[in-house]
Amino acid sequence: MKMQKKVESVRRLCGWVVHLHLVMIWGSLHTVTSVASEQPETYIIRMDPSHKPSPFSTHESWHQAILDSSTLSFISPSSLGRSRKLIYSYHHALHGFSARLTPSELKLSAKSSPQYLGLNYSSGLWPKASYGREIIIGNIGTGVWPESKSFHDKKYNPTLPSRWKGECEEGERFNKSLCNLKLIGARSFSKGFKEKTGMNISKENDYDSPRDFDGHGTQTASIAAGCVVAADTSHFGYSPLMSAEAKPYYDDLLAIATLKAVKQAVFVACPAGNDGRVKSIRNGPPWVPLVLITSSEDANKVLQYTEKEREAIVKELKFRFIDEGNKPAPRVAFFSSRGPDPITPTILKPDVIAPGKDILTAWVPNKPYITIDGSEKFNTDYALAFGTSMAAPHIAGVAALLKSIHSDWSPAAIRSAIMTTTRMVDNKFMTISDERTNMAASPLDFGAGLVNPSAAVDPGLIYDMQFKDYADFICALKYTGSHIVGSSRWKCNSSSADLNYYPSFAAVFTKAQKGPKLVKTFKRVVTNVGDDKADYSALLGSDPGMTIRVQPTILKFTQKNQKMSFTVTVELDMKAWNSSLHPLPNGNFNP
């Protein structure tokens, strides 16, 4: 169900980064882009003629469309307003074209993830949020490699934010001087491990400090709030899978910690996991925005082949432009964990999808990234990575930008704005598909859809929640206050398993429920954050055997911040429902 508005509303991610390891960063969110000379030169670009998309009648029209692409203006702000003239289109001795381009614009077909998400340097969310200036981002992970160019502090204000109360902790190969105006804090939390095990931190496999030995923390921090780096930054020129068993929230340290963070109005984004199976979602508490990833079919084939073949022989190797223009995108990656959440299936998870494959990230140069034949080892400062851990930092970065604009919004309000403005169709205007089945995916695969940052600035309506709502939800799970809220003094005077959680509704019926008709009713409260006067109407769709009713069908707002409620009733006619086949998320059918 979508609420449709009928009356239309007429900085760099400067976020600070502060082991575990906790790293705090502030400053600008940039992707890999150019700091080199941006003077245009004449270049000849070779193209593979077999890759021309069918909508273009001639190769020349295809070449001109590439030059006219809006993605080019994103990379090079200095070229805004300058015409990219097609000089020649070649069809005989070679296929391709010549044009005057800046060095950045040579990366014609490869999109950075902000480009892919529609962020533009000169308009929309990015500049409106002052590029995230004054926003602090916390990264909990394996630490940080502070010398990475992604965390330099050039062109930063000479003072730290007055509200910053953290510290830069010293330890093995990490001193306070490594923190700066970008990397403003770093701490290593290892005392609990030492006291519980009686062991020290391994000298061979870790650092007893915030310094990152593994590389994962450096990657995620650079995605969420990394600095601008040179345009030629690459992975040699051009993650571990998660799957522990789900735990109840009171045994889940991450669930407990993130709830306390939300209580302090901190937005938390977590990866959904890389298991790929149904009900393999992890990190699924309703107070945590959960992120899956999209990606490319060909890349998956290569990854699967390299994992199986240890004695592979390369007969032929070709390099060509990255071109996904004629393939459906985005798609839910085959290894992305699926819903429903095994702990609370009544809360629809995951929340959203975001780029998470072939993401160029900062890396730790202390160990080889690639080893060939067991002897040839290659180190790098930047590496391509995939996984939901690469997708979640994108959402954290988007949330930082939104917080910069809407400083009074709660974490739930930010999540709502992100979820209600997503895209659920691909570049072919079809429902986002599943790489595993090549069929249309479902909300148990992609949640609300692909994050759309610029649209999230003005969502019109938000579904807000406060800490008490989560506490009441915990009470409905029959947990005690000491289980997760953190205090035995918390009394469960009220409980509600139906959170005011986005306009997503998971009607779960058990085998014990009998009768010709099964009914579930949900209540939601929305807050108008758009124009004073606005009307919203419900758009409904359902399968045979299912009836959905919304009351009222139209919400009429007369002022900003006004709240209104509505109910959604789902009725299942079991006879009609059982007379047809209904596909399950695993590709099977439920008679």
C-alpha positions as CSV (number, residue, x, y, z in Angstrom):
1,M,0.0,0.0,0.0
2,K,1.3,3.5,-0.8
3,M,0.0,6.8,0.3
4,Q,-0.1,9.1,-2.7
5,K,0.0,12.9,-2.3
6,K,-2.7,14.6,-4.3
7,V,-1.6,18.2,-3.6
8,E,2.0,18.6,-4.7
9,S,4.4,20.6,-2.6
10,V,5.2,23.6,-4.6
11,R,28.9,21.0,2.3
12,R,30.6,17.3,0.9
13,L,29.1,14.7,3.5
14,C,30.9,16.5,6.1
15,G,30.1,14.0,8.7
16,W,32.7,13.2,11.4
17,V,34.2,9.3,11.4
18,V,34.7,8.2,15.7
19,H,37.3,-0.9,17.3
20,L,35.2,-3.8,18.6
21,H,36.5,-0.6,17.4
22,L,34.5,2.6,17.3
23,V,35.6,5.2,14.8
24,M,34.0,8.7,14.6
25,I,34.3,10.7,11.3
26,W,33.1,14.1,10.4
27,G,33.6,16.0,7.2
28,S,32.5,15.4,3.7
29,L,30.9,12.4,2.1
30,H,32.5,12.1,-1.2
31,T,33.1,9.2,-3.6
32,V,36.1,8.6,-5.7
33,T,36.3,11.6,-7.9
34,S,38.9,13.9,-9.3
35,V,41.3,16.3,-7.7
36,A,43.5,16.5,-10.8
37,S,43.4,18.9,-13.6
38,E,39.9,19.1,-15.2
39,Q,40.9,20.8,-18.5
40,P,39.1,19.1,-21.4
41,E,41.2,17.2,-24.0
42,T,40.3,15.4,-27.2
43,Y,40.0,11.6,-26.7
44,I,39.1,8.6,-28.9
45,I,36.9,6.2,-27.1
46,R,36.7,2.6,-28.5
47,M,33.3,0.9,-28.1
48,D,32.1,-2.7,-28.6
49,P,29.5,-2.4,-31.3
50,S,27.7,-5.5,-30.1
51,H,26.8,-3.7,-26.9
52,K,24.6,-1.0,-28.5
53,P,21.2,-1.0,-26.8
54,S,18.4,-1.7,-29.1
55,P,16.5,1.6,-28.6
56,F,19.3,3.4,-30.5
57,S,18.8,3.2,-34.3
58,T,22.5,4.1,-35.1
59,H,25.8,3.9,-33.3
60,E,26.2,7.6,-33.7
61,S,23.0,8.3,-31.7
62,W,24.2,5.8,-29.0
63,H,27.6,7.7,-28.8
64,Q,25.8,11.1,-28.5
65,A,23.5,9.7,-25.8
66,I,26.6,8.7,-23.8
67,L,27.9,12.2,-24.0
68,D,24.6,13.7,-23.1
69,S,24.3,11.4,-20.1
70,S,23.6,13.3,-16.9
71,T,26.0,11.0,-15.1
72,L,28.9,12.8,-16.7
73,S,28.1,16.2,-15.2
74,F,28.1,14.6,-11.7
75,I,31.7,13.6,-11.8
76,S,33.1,16.9,-12.9
77,P,31.5,20.1,-11.4
78,S,33.9,22.2,-13.4
79,S,32.4,21.0,-16.6
80,L,28.8,22.0,-15.8
81,G,27.2,23.9,-18.6
82,R,29.9,22.9,-21.1
83,S,28.7,21.1,-24.2
84,R,30.3,17.7,-24.8
85,K,30.4,17.8,-28.5
86,L,30.7,14.6,-30.5
87,I,33.5,15.2,-32.9
88,Y,33.5,11.9,-34.9
89,S,31.7,8.6,-34.8
90,Y,33.8,5.7,-36.1
91,H,32.4,2.6,-37.8
92,H,35.1,1.0,-40.0
93,A,38.7,0.6,-38.8
94,L,37.5,0.8,-35.3
95,H,34.2,1.3,-33.5
96,G,33.8,4.3,-31.2
97,F,33.9,8.1,-31.2
98,S,36.0,11.1,-30.4
99,A,35.0,14.0,-28.1
100,R,36.5,16.6,-25.8
101,L,36.4,15.3,-22.3
102,T,37.9,16.0,-18.9
103,P,40.0,13.2,-17.2
104,S,37.1,12.4,-14.9
105,E,34.7,12.1,-17.8
106,L,36.7,9.3,-19.3
107,K,35.1,7.0,-16.8
108,L,32.1,7.0,-19.1
109,S,30.2,3.9,-18.2
110,A,31.3,3.2,-14.6
111,K,29.0,4.8,-12.1
112,S,29.9,5.7,-8.6
113,S,27.3,4.6,-6.1
114,P,26.1,8.2,-5.4
115,Q,25.6,8.6,-9.1
116,Y,23.6,5.4,-9.2
117,L,21.4,6.7,-6.3
118,G,20.8,9.9,-8.1
119,L,22.9,12.2,-5.9
120,N,24.2,15.3,-7.8
121,Y,27.1,17.5,-6.6
122,S,25.4,20.7,-7.8
123,S,21.7,20.2,-7.0
124,G,19.4,18.2,-4.8
125,L,20.0,16.6,-1.5
126,W,23.8,16.8,-1.5
127,P,24.2,20.6,-1.7
128,K,21.0,21.2,0.2
129,A,22.5,19.2,3.1
130,S,25.7,21.3,2.9
131,Y,27.3,18.0,2.0
132,G,26.7,16.8,5.5
133,R,28.8,19.5,7.2
134,E,28.7,19.2,11.0
135,I,27.3,15.7,11.1
136,I,29.2,13.0,13.1
137,I,29.1,9.4,11.9
138,G,30.1,6.5,14.2
139,N,31.4,3.3,12.6
140,I,31.5,0.2,14.8
141,G,33.7,-2.5,13.2
142,T,37.3,-3.8,13.0
143,G,38.9,-0.4,13.3
144,V,40.4,2.1,10.8
145,W,43.6,2.6,8.8
146,P,44.1,6.3,9.6
147,E,46.7,7.0,7.0
148,S,44.2,6.2,4.2
149,K,43.6,9.2,1.9
150,S,39.9,8.6,2.5
151,F,40.4,10.1,6.0
152,H,42.6,13.1,5.3
153,D,41.5,16.5,6.7
154,K,42.5,18.9,4.0
155,K,40.3,21.9,3.6
156,Y,38.5,21.3,6.9
157,N,37.5,23.9,9.5
158,P,40.4,24.3,12.0
159,T,38.2,23.4,15.0
160,L,36.2,20.3,16.1
161,P,32.5,20.5,16.8
162,S,31.8,21.9,20.2
163,R,29.5,18.9,21.0
164,W,32.2,16.4,20.4
165,K,33.1,14.7,23.8
166,G,34.9,11.6,22.5
167,E,38.6,10.8,22.4
168,C,41.4,9.4,20.2
169,E,42.7,6.4,22.1
170,E,46.3,5.4,21.9
171,G,47.5,1.8,21.5
172,E,49.6,-0.5,19.3
173,R,50.7,1.5,16.2
174,F,48.1,4.1,16.9
175,N,48.8,7.5,18.6
176,K,46.6,10.6,19.1
177,S,48.3,12.4,16.3
178,L,46.7,10.0,13.8
179,C,43.3,11.6,14.5
180,N,42.6,14.8,12.7
181,L,39.8,17.1,11.7
182,K,38.2,14.4,9.7
183,L,38.9,11.3,11.8
184,I,38.0,13.0,15.1
185,G,38.0,9.9,17.4
186,A,38.8,6.3,17.6
187,R,38.5,3.7,20.5
188,S,39.3,0.0,20.9
189,F,37.0,-1.9,23.2
190,S,39.0,-5.1,24.1
191,K,38.9,-5.1,28.0
192,G,35.8,-7.4,28.1
193,F,37.5,-9.9,25.8
194,K,40.7,-9.9,27.8
195,E,38.9,-10.3,31.2
196,K,36.6,-13.0,29.9
197,T,39.2,-15.1,28.2
198,G,42.3,-14.3,30.1
199,M,44.0,-13.7,26.8
200,N,45.6,-10.7,25.1
201,I,45.0,-9.4,21.7
202,S,46.9,-11.5,19.1
203,K,50.0,-9.8,17.8
204,E,49.8,-11.8,14.6
205,N,46.2,-11.3,13.7
206,D,45.2,-8.0,15.2
207,Y,46.3,-4.7,16.7
208,D,45.6,-3.9,20.4
209,S,44.4,-0.5,19.3
210,P,41.8,1.2,17.0
211,R,44.1,0.4,14.0
212,D,42.3,-1.9,11.6
213,F,44.1,-5.3,10.9
214,D,41.2,-6.9,9.1
215,G,40.2,-4.1,6.6
216,H,36.4,-4.4,6.9
217,G,36.1,-1.4,9.2
218,T,38.2,0.8,6.9
219,Q,36.0,-0.2,4.0
220,T,32.7,0.7,5.7
221,A,34.0,4.0,7.1
222,S,35.2,5.1,3.7
223,I,31.8,4.4,2.1
224,A,29.8,6.2,4.8
225,A,32.0,9.3,5.1
226,G,35.2,9.0,3.0
227,C,36.9,12.0,1.5
228,V,37.5,12.9,-2.1
229,V,40.4,11.0,-3.6
230,A,42.1,11.0,-7.0
231,A,40.1,10.0,-10.1
232,D,42.6,7.3,-11.0
233,T,42.1,5.5,-7.7
234,S,41.4,1.9,-8.5
235,H,41.5,-1.8,-7.6
236,F,44.7,-2.9,-9.5
237,G,43.8,-0.6,-12.3
238,Y,40.5,-1.1,-13.0
239,S,33.7,-10.7,2.6
240,P,33.3,-13.0,4.7
241,L,29.7,-14.5,4.7
242,M,27.6,-14.1,7.8
243,S,25.3,-16.8,9.1
244,A,25.2,-17.4,12.9
245,E,21.9,-18.5,14.3
246,A,19.3,-15.8,15.2
247,K,19.2,-14.9,18.9
248,P,16.3,-13.4,20.9
249,Y,16.8,-9.7,21.4
250,Y,17.8,-10.0,25.0
251,D,20.7,-12.3,24.0
252,D,21.7,-10.1,21.0
253,L,24.3,-7.6,22.1
254,L,23.9,-5.6,18.9
255,A,20.1,-5.4,19.4
256,I,20.6,-4.1,23.0
257,A,23.3,-1.6,22.0
258,T,21.4,-0.2,19.0
259,L,18.3,0.3,21.1
260,K,20.3,2.4,23.5
261,A,21.7,4.3,20.6
262,V,18.2,5.0,19.2
263,K,17.1,6.1,22.7
264,Q,19.8,8.8,22.3
265,A,18.4,9.8,18.9
266,V,21.2,8.0,17.0
267,F,20.2,6.6,13.6
268,V,21.6,3.0,13.1
269,A,22.0,1.1,9.9
270,C,23.0,-2.6,9.8
271,P,23.8,-5.2,7.1
272,A,21.1,-7.8,6.6
273,G,23.6,-10.6,6.0
274,N,25.0,-12.5,3.0
275,D,23.3,-15.9,3.5
276,G,20.9,-15.7,0.5
277,R,18.3,-18.0,2.0
278,V,14.7,-17.3,3.2
279,K,14.5,-16.3,6.9
280,S,18.3,-15.6,7.0
281,I,17.9,-12.0,7.9
282,R,20.2,-10.8,10.7
283,N,20.2,-7.6,12.7
284,G,16.5,-7.3,12.3
285,P,15.2,-5.4,15.4
286,P,12.6,-2.8,14.3
287,W,14.7,0.0,15.6
288,V,17.5,-0.8,13.1
289,P,17.2,0.0,9.4
290,L,18.2,-3.1,7.6
291,V,20.0,-3.0,4.3
292,L,20.3,-5.5,1.4
293,I,22.4,-5.1,-1.7
294,T,21.9,-5.0,-5.5
295,S,24.1,-6.1,-8.4
296,S,25.4,-7.6,-11.7
297,E,24.7,-11.1,-13.1
298,D,28.0,-11.5,-14.9
299,A,30.0,-10.5,-11.8
300,N,28.2,-13.3,-9.9
301,K,29.2,-15.9,-12.5
302,V,32.8,-14.9,-12.2
303,L,32.7,-14.9,-8.4
304,Q,31.1,-18.4,-8.3
305,Y,33.6,-19.7,-10.8
306,T,36.6,-18.5,-8.9
307,E,35.3,-20.0,-5.7
308,K,34.9,-23.4,-7.3
309,E,37.9,-23.7,-9.6
310,R,41.4,-23.8,-8.1
311,E,43.2,-24.9,-11.2
312,A,41.6,-22.6,-13.7
313,I,43.3,-21.9,-17.0
314,V,42.7,-18.6,-18.8
315,K,42.4,-19.2,-22.6
316,E,41.3,-15.7,-23.5
317,L,41.0,-12.4,-21.5
318,K,39.1,-9.4,-22.8
319,F,38.7,-6.0,-21.2
320,R,35.8,-3.8,-22.0
321,F,33.7,-0.9,-20.6
322,I,31.4,-1.6,-17.7
323,D,28.0,-1.4,-19.4
324,E,24.8,-2.3,-17.6
325,G,22.6,0.0,-19.5
326,N,20.9,-2.8,-21.4
327,K,20.4,-5.1,-18.4
328,P,17.9,-4.9,-15.6
329,A,19.2,-2.9,-12.6
330,P,19.0,-2.9,-9.7
331,R,18.6,-6.6,-8.8
332,V,18.7,-8.3,-5.4
333,A,22.1,-10.1,-5.2
334,F,21.9,-13.8,-5.0
335,F,23.7,-13.9,-1.6
336,S,21.7,-11.2,0.1
337,S,19.8,-12.5,3.1
338,R,16.1,-12.6,2.8
339,G,13.2,-12.1,5.2
340,P,11.1,-12.7,7.1
341,D,12.9,-11.9,10.3
342,P,13.1,-15.2,12.3
343,I,12.5,-13.4,15.7
344,T,9.6,-11.1,14.8
345,P,8.1,-12.0,11.4
346,T,5.4,-9.5,12.0
347,I,7.9,-6.7,11.2
348,L,8.6,-6.8,7.5
349,K,12.3,-7.0,6.9
350,P,14.6,-6.1,5.2
351,D,13.9,-2.3,5.0
352,V,15.7,-1.2,1.8
353,I,18.3,-2.1,-0.7
354,A,21.4,-0.1,-1.6
355,P,24.6,-0.6,-3.8
356,G,26.8,-3.3,-2.3
357,K,28.7,-5.0,-5.0
358,D,31.9,-3.9,-6.8
359,I,32.2,-1.0,-4.4
360,L,35.6,0.7,-4.5
361,T,36.6,1.1,-0.8
362,A,39.6,2.1,1.2
363,W,41.7,-0.9,2.3
364,V,44.5,-1.8,4.7
365,P,47.9,-2.1,3.1
366,N,49.3,-4.2,6.0
367,K,48.4,-7.5,4.2
368,P,48.0,-8.7,0.6
369,Y,44.5,-8.3,-0.9
370,I,45.3,-10.9,-3.6
371,T,47.6,-13.9,-3.6
372,I,48.3,-15.8,-6.8
373,D,49.7,-19.3,-6.9
374,G,50.4,-19.0,-3.2
375,S,53.4,-16.9,-3.7
376,E,52.7,-13.7,-5.7
377,K,51.2,-11.3,-3.3
378,F,49.6,-7.9,-4.1
379,N,48.8,-5.1,-1.7
380,T,46.6,-2.1,-2.4
381,D,45.2,1.0,-0.8
382,Y,41.8,0.6,-2.4
383,A,39.9,-2.6,-3.2
384,L,36.6,-3.7,-4.8
385,A,34.3,-5.3,-2.2
386,F,30.8,-6.7,-2.0
387,G,28.3,-7.6,0.7
388,T,25.5,-6.1,2.8
389,S,28.3,-4.5,4.9
390,M,29.1,-2.4,1.8
391,A,25.4,-1.5,1.4
392,A,24.7,-0.4,5.0
393,P,27.2,2.5,5.0
394,H,25.4,4.0,2.0
395,I,22.3,4.2,4.1
396,A,24.3,5.7,7.0
397,G,25.6,8.4,4.6
398,V,22.2,9.2,3.3
399,A,20.8,9.4,6.9
400,A,23.6,11.8,7.8
401,L,22.6,14.1,4.9
402,L,19.0,14.0,5.9
403,K,19.9,14.7,9.5
404,S,21.9,17.8,8.3
405,I,18.7,19.2,6.8
406,H,16.1,17.9,9.3
407,S,18.0,18.2,12.6
408,D,14.8,17.7,14.6
409,W,13.9,14.4,13.0
410,S,14.1,11.2,15.1
411,P,15.9,8.0,13.8
412,A,12.5,6.6,13.0
413,A,11.5,9.7,11.0
414,I,14.7,9.4,9.0
415,R,14.1,5.7,8.3
416,S,10.5,6.5,7.3
417,A,11.6,9.2,4.9
418,I,14.1,6.8,3.3
419,M,11.6,3.9,3.1
420,T,8.6,5.8,1.8
421,T,10.5,7.4,-1.1
422,T,12.2,4.3,-2.6
423,R,12.1,2.9,-6.1
424,M,10.5,-0.5,-6.5
425,V,11.1,-0.8,-10.3
426,D,14.3,-1.3,-12.3
427,N,15.6,0.6,-15.3
428,K,13.2,-1.4,-17.5
429,F,10.3,-0.2,-15.3
430,M,9.7,-3.7,-14.1
431,T,9.5,-4.9,-10.5
432,I,13.0,-5.3,-9.1
433,S,14.1,-8.9,-9.8
434,D,15.9,-11.6,-7.9
435,E,19.3,-12.8,-9.2
436,R,18.7,-16.3,-8.0
437,T,15.4,-16.9,-9.8
438,N,15.5,-14.2,-12.5
439,M,11.9,-13.6,-11.5
440,A,10.3,-10.6,-9.8
441,A,11.4,-10.2,-6.2
442,S,9.1,-9.5,-3.3
443,P,9.3,-7.2,-0.3
444,L,10.9,-10.1,1.6
445,D,13.8,-9.7,-0.8
446,F,14.0,-5.9,-1.3
447,G,12.0,-4.4,1.5
448,A,10.6,-1.0,0.5
449,G,12.9,-0.9,-2.6
450,L,16.1,1.0,-3.8
451,V,17.0,4.0,-1.7
452,N,16.3,7.3,-3.4
453,P,18.2,10.0,-1.4
454,S,17.0,13.1,-3.2
455,A,13.3,12.1,-2.8
456,A,13.8,11.4,0.9
457,V,14.4,15.1,1.6
458,D,10.7,15.8,1.2
459,P,8.7,12.6,1.9
460,G,5.5,14.5,2.7
461,L,4.5,12.1,5.5
462,I,6.6,10.3,8.1
463,Y,5.8,7.4,10.4
464,D,7.5,8.4,13.6
465,M,8.3,6.5,16.8
466,Q,10.0,7.1,20.1
467,F,11.8,4.9,22.6
468,K,8.6,4.1,24.5
469,D,7.1,2.6,21.3
470,Y,10.0,0.2,21.1
471,A,9.8,-0.6,24.8
472,D,6.1,-1.4,24.5
473,F,7.0,-3.6,21.5
474,I,9.6,-5.5,23.7
475,C,6.9,-5.9,26.4
476,A,4.6,-7.5,23.8
477,L,7.4,-10.1,23.2
478,K,7.1,-11.1,26.9
479,Y,10.5,-9.8,27.7
480,T,11.1,-8.1,31.0
481,G,12.6,-4.6,31.4
482,S,15.9,-6.0,32.5
483,H,16.1,-8.2,29.4
484,I,16.9,-5.4,26.9
485,V,15.8,-2.0,28.1
486,G,18.6,-2.2,30.7
487,S,16.7,-1.6,33.9
488,S,14.7,-3.8,36.2
489,R,12.7,-0.8,37.1
490,W,11.1,-0.7,33.7
491,K,7.5,-1.9,34.0
492,C,5.5,-3.3,31.1
493,N,2.3,-1.3,31.8
494,S,1.4,-1.4,28.1
495,S,2.4,-3.5,25.1
496,S,1.9,-3.4,21.4
497,A,3.4,-5.7,18.8
498,D,2.1,-3.5,16.0
499,L,4.7,-0.7,15.7
500,N,4.1,2.5,13.8
501,Y,6.6,1.0,11.3
502,Y,6.3,2.5,7.8
503,P,3.3,1.6,5.7
504,S,4.5,-2.0,5.6
505,F,2.2,-4.7,7.0
506,A,3.1,-8.3,7.6
507,A,-0.1,-10.3,8.4
508,V,1.1,-13.6,9.9
509,F,-1.5,-16.3,10.3
510,T,-0.8,-19.5,12.2
511,K,-2.0,-23.0,11.6
512,A,-4.1,-22.8,14.8
513,Q,-6.2,-20.0,13.3
514,K,-9.3,-21.6,11.7
515,G,-12.3,-20.4,9.9
516,P,-13.5,-19.4,6.5
517,K,-12.0,-15.9,6.9
518,L,-8.9,-14.7,8.6
519,V,-8.6,-11.0,9.6
520,K,-5.8,-8.7,10.7
521,T,-6.1,-5.0,11.4
522,F,-3.2,-2.5,11.7
523,K,-3.1,1.1,12.9
524,R,-0.7,3.8,11.7
525,V,-0.1,7.4,12.6
526,V,1.5,9.8,10.1
527,T,2.9,13.2,10.5
528,N,2.7,15.9,7.8
529,V,6.1,17.3,7.2
530,G,5.2,18.8,3.8
531,D,3.0,21.8,2.9
532,D,0.4,23.0,5.4
533,K,-2.5,21.9,3.2
534,A,-2.2,18.5,1.5
535,D,-4.5,15.6,0.7
536,Y,-3.2,12.0,0.6
537,S,-5.2,9.0,-0.8
538,A,-4.5,5.2,-0.5
539,L,-3.7,3.2,-3.5
540,L,-4.6,-0.5,-3.0
541,G,-3.8,-3.7,-4.7
542,S,-4.4,-7.4,-3.7
543,D,-4.3,-11.0,-4.8
544,P,-7.4,-13.1,-5.4
545,G,-8.9,-14.2,-2.1
546,M,-7.5,-11.2,-0.3
547,T,-9.4,-8.0,0.6
548,I,-7.7,-4.9,1.9
549,R,-9.6,-2.0,3.4
550,V,-8.3,1.4,4.5
551,Q,-10.1,3.8,6.7
552,P,-10.2,6.7,6.0
553,T,-9.3,6.4,2.3
554,I,-8.2,10.1,2.2
555,L,-6.2,12.1,4.8
556,K,-6.7,15.9,4.6
557,F,-4.0,17.9,6.4
558,T,-4.5,21.6,7.2
559,Q,-1.1,22.4,8.8
560,K,2.5,21.2,9.0
561,N,3.4,18.7,11.8
562,Q,-0.3,17.7,12.1
563,K,-0.8,14.0,12.9
564,M,-3.5,11.8,11.5
565,S,-4.2,8.1,11.9
566,F,-5.6,5.4,9.6
567,T,-6.3,1.6,9.8
568,V,-5.6,-1.1,7.3
569,T,-7.6,-4.4,7.5
570,V,-6.4,-7.5,5.7
571,E,-9.1,-10.2,5.2
572,L,-8.2,-13.6,3.7
573,D,-11.0,-15.7,2.2
574,M,-9.4,-19.1,2.7
575,K,-11.6,-20.9,0.1
576,A,-10.7,-18.4,-2.6
577,W,-7.1,-18.2,-1.5
578,N,-6.6,-21.9,-1.6
579,S,-8.2,-22.1,-5.1
580,S,-5.1,-20.4,-6.6
581,L,-1.4,-20.9,-6.4
582,H,0.6,-18.3,-4.5
583,P,4.4,-18.1,-5.0
584,L,6.6,-18.2,-1.9
585,P,9.9,-16.3,-1.7
586,N,11.9,-19.5,-2.2
587,G,10.4,-19.9,-5.7
588,N,8.0,-22.7,-4.6
589,F,4.3,-22.4,-4.6
590,N,1.8,-22.6,-1.8
591,P,-1.5,-24.3,-2.8
